[in-house]
Amino acid sequence: MHAYVVEAFGPPSGIAFEEVAAPSPGNGQVRLRVRAAGASLLDALIAAGRYQVKPPLPFSPGSEFAGEIDAVGPDVTTHKIGQRVMAGGFVGGFAESAVVPAVGAVPIPDAMSFETAAGFRTNYMTALHGFKQRAGLAPSETVLVLGAAGGVGSAAIEIAKVMGAKVIAAASSEAKRAFATKLGADHAIGTEAEAFRDRIKEITGGRGVDVVYDPVGGALTELAFRSLAWRGRHLVVGFAAGSIPALPVNLALLKGAALVGVDLARFSFMHEPAVAQENLKQLLAWFAEGRLQPTIGRVYPFADARQALADILERRAVGKSVVRVA
Ligand SMILES: NC(=O)c1ccc[n+]([C@@H]2O[C@H](COP(=O)([O-])OP(=O)(O)OC[C@H]3O[C@@H](n4cnc5c(N)ncnc54)[C@H](OP(=O)(O)O)[C@@H]3O)[C@@H](O)[C@H]2O)c1
């Protein structure tokens, strides 16, 4: 099979494209013929060796993907060959074949394309976990989504709208703001520090927002926290800007506000797997009912997988990026 292989941590241009042996599934595992793989900032950071956890070299990048099962481990009875599934892990998706635990290979609805399935699990589950279990978002509330045209942010807009909230999207360019509006954001604002808080005050009639969804970090975090309404919740989701901000904690006291962490991996795999399964069921039900209509940013051919990661790192990507593997 063909696979992208990180042999030494570095930029996307250094990732090798090679012919390698297809892996065989062991007990409890299934093998996917990968059809599409999501590309995200996480994948680019892992390949660069800039993520907090470094996989052993060599490895294929790609933390979520979808395809058909083409082999099952000797003891696997839950899955069958030909089944269409989505799967996630830490690495492995930028390859024609990937072996995953059977328990993590989730059947996908007939109406869901492989491209949609490849970008479905991580971003929508993070958003639903954030808004439902961590923020307790109510339908009448207003959400401010930072990095709103990124993969994580764009999914947050869609989920907040399905949950009935009003959404203010923050993004750095006109094209990104137009994309966020197309996804259903009620307002789209720029990220320049001077006008940021005034625009939010203007839109909320001086009240502020109930929930901040923050996958960006850096200087925007404090500005967003200062824009919370009384009893607001600021969801810490990620640090795309590269720096982990610090906050004057008196702001939380003055606003009766909370800074709340959101970590999909710890939630799903370590602490609350049953609740995470319920969330995934909810997302698939919304998809089946047509209430959630996932939007993909750009689909790259397999030959351009490195470009997909470079566009994300250089902040050019708009929406969820997906690589079509087959
Ligand atoms: N907590 C969790 O469970 C969880 C789950 C998934 C991902 N994450 C994290 O969420 C973050 C966002 O991931 P993503 O896939 O949405 O990334 P993405 O698609 O690249 O979007 C990130 C957005 O952040 C903004 N940004 C600001 N400064 C940036 C910089 N220096 N470089 C790149 N982007 C910058 C950009 O928007 P503007 O240009 O509009 O500013 C960009 O659209 C990552 O840190 C990821 O690890 C967390």
The ligand as an SDF file (V2000), in Angstrom:
LIG
                    3D

 48 52  0  0  0  0  0  0  0  0999 V2000
   -9.9070   20.0260   23.3140 N   0  0  0  0  0  0  0  0  0  0  0  0
  -10.1060   19.0830   22.4250 C   0  0  0  0  0  0  0  0  0  0  0  0
  -10.6110   17.9970   22.7170 O   0  0  0  0  0  0  0  0  0  0  0  0
   -9.6820   19.3560   21.0040 C   0  0  0  0  0  0  0  0  0  0  0  0
  -10.1970   18.5840   19.9550 C   0  0  0  0  0  0  0  0  0  0  0  0
   -9.7940   18.8750   18.6450 C   0  0  0  0  0  0  0  0  0  0  0  0
   -8.8770   19.9130   18.4210 C   0  0  0  0  0  0  0  0  0  0  0  0
   -8.4040   20.6380   19.4710 N   0  0  0  0  0  0  0  0  0  0  0  0
   -7.4710   21.7700   19.2640 C   0  0  0  0  0  0  0  0  0  0  0  0
   -8.1850   22.8570   18.6860 O   0  0  0  0  0  0  0  0  0  0  0  0
   -7.2580   23.7300   18.0270 C   0  0  0  0  0  0  0  0  0  0  0  0
   -7.8030   24.1230   16.6700 C   0  0  0  0  0  0  0  0  0  0  0  0
   -7.7750   23.0080   15.7820 O   0  0  0  0  0  0  0  0  0  0  0  0
   -8.3670   23.1050   14.3090 P   0  0  0  0  0  0  0  0  0  0  0  0
   -8.2320   21.7520   13.7090 O   0  0  0  0  0  0  0  0  0  0  0  0
   -9.6750   23.7990   14.3140 O   0  0  0  0  0  0  0  0  0  0  0  0
   -7.3330   24.0730   13.6070 O   0  0  0  0  0  0  0  0  0  0  0  0
   -7.5910   24.9950   12.3200 P   0  0  0  0  0  0  0  0  0  0  0  0
   -8.5820   24.3570   11.4300 O   0  0  0  0  0  0  0  0  0  0  0  0
   -6.2360   25.3290   11.8240 O   0  0  0  0  0  0  0  0  0  0  0  0
   -8.2800   26.3010   12.9450 O   0  0  0  0  0  0  0  0  0  0  0  0
   -7.6570   27.0690   13.9270 C   0  0  0  0  0  0  0  0  0  0  0  0
   -8.0280   28.5300   13.7670 C   0  0  0  0  0  0  0  0  0  0  0  0
   -7.2620   29.2420   14.7410 O   0  0  0  0  0  0  0  0  0  0  0  0
   -6.9320   30.5410   14.2560 C   0  0  0  0  0  0  0  0  0  0  0  0
   -5.5180   30.8650   14.4960 N   0  0  0  0  0  0  0  0  0  0  0  0
   -5.0690   31.9150   15.1890 C   0  0  0  0  0  0  0  0  0  0  0  0
   -3.7460   31.9500   15.2230 N   0  0  0  0  0  0  0  0  0  0  0  0
   -3.3160   30.8980   14.5250 C   0  0  0  0  0  0  0  0  0  0  0  0
   -2.0240   30.4090   14.1940 C   0  0  0  0  0  0  0  0  0  0  0  0
   -0.9110   31.0310   14.6250 N   0  0  0  0  0  0  0  0  0  0  0  0
   -1.9440   29.2890   13.4350 N   0  0  0  0  0  0  0  0  0  0  0  0
   -3.0520   28.6570   13.0190 C   0  0  0  0  0  0  0  0  0  0  0  0
   -4.3210   29.0860   13.3140 N   0  0  0  0  0  0  0  0  0  0  0  0
   -4.4410   30.1930   14.0610 C   0  0  0  0  0  0  0  0  0  0  0  0
   -7.2490   30.5380   12.7680 C   0  0  0  0  0  0  0  0  0  0  0  0
   -8.3770   31.3870   12.6230 O   0  0  0  0  0  0  0  0  0  0  0  0
   -8.2230   32.9340   12.2570 P   0  0  0  0  0  0  0  0  0  0  0  0
   -7.2780   33.0120   11.0900 O   0  0  0  0  0  0  0  0  0  0  0  0
   -9.6080   33.2970   11.9350 O   0  0  0  0  0  0  0  0  0  0  0  0
   -7.6870   33.5760   13.4960 O   0  0  0  0  0  0  0  0  0  0  0  0
   -7.6590   29.0960   12.4160 C   0  0  0  0  0  0  0  0  0  0  0  0
   -8.7660   29.0830   11.5370 O   0  0  0  0  0  0  0  0  0  0  0  0
   -5.9300   22.9690   17.9970 C   0  0  0  0  0  0  0  0  0  0  0  0
   -5.1210   23.5110   19.0250 O   0  0  0  0  0  0  0  0  0  0  0  0
   -6.3170   21.5340   18.3100 C   0  0  0  0  0  0  0  0  0  0  0  0
   -5.2650   20.8000   18.8930 O   0  0  0  0  0  0  0  0  0  0  0  0
   -8.8020   20.3800   20.7450 C   0  0  0  0  0  0  0  0  0  0  0  0
  1  2  1  0
  2  3  2  0
  2  4  1  0
  4  5  1  0
  4 48  2  0
  5  6  2  0
  6  7  1  0
  7  8  2  0
  8  9  1  0
  8 48  1  0
  9 10  1  0
  9 46  1  0
 10 11  1  0
 11 12  1  0
 11 44  1  0
 12 13  1  0
 13 14  1  0
 14 15  2  0
 14 16  1  0
 14 17  1  0
 17 18  1  0
 18 19  2  0
 18 20  1  0
 18 21  1  0
 21 22  1  0
 22 23  1  0
 23 24  1  0
 23 42  1  0
 24 25  1  0
 25 26  1  0
 25 36  1  0
 26 27  1  0
 26 35  1  0
 27 28  2  0
 28 29  1  0
 29 30  1  0
 29 35  2  0
 30 31  1  0
 30 32  2  0
 32 33  1  0
 33 34  2  0
 34 35  1  0
 36 37  1  0
 36 42  1  0
 37 38  1  0
 38 39  2  0
 38 40  1  0
 38 41  1  0
 42 43  1  0
 44 45  1  0
 44 46  1  0
 46 47  1  0
M  CHG  2   8   1  16  -1
M  END
$$$$
